[in-house]
Amino acid sequence: MTRVCITPNDIQIITGKSERQCRNIVKDIKLLLKKEKHQLITIDELAKYLAIDREIIINVINHPTKFTK
């Protein structure tokens, strides 16, 4: 199954930042995109914000054990 939405835990795996910093990233993206608190962010929105290719993000969230430790 292909995921469309991103969680702070996904961002933590991608960036190596703390969970709190990743929650702040989600908050910043939502502010920039004028999203409401209950709305989710997508892979494309995160890729644009971090200036990372979306395929890299998809690979990391689909195979997190390859990229941790």
C-alpha angles and dihedrals in degrees: 000000000000118000122218102183130068130219129201088253090059090051089049091056092046098046105025090230126137122273091250092053089049092052087053090052090053089048091050092050091050091050092049092048094041092237123161123245095259095050120100130225122237133224090252092053092050092046091053093046094049094036090233125137110260091229090062090052092048092050092049096049093044094048106026095157090065091059103039125082 
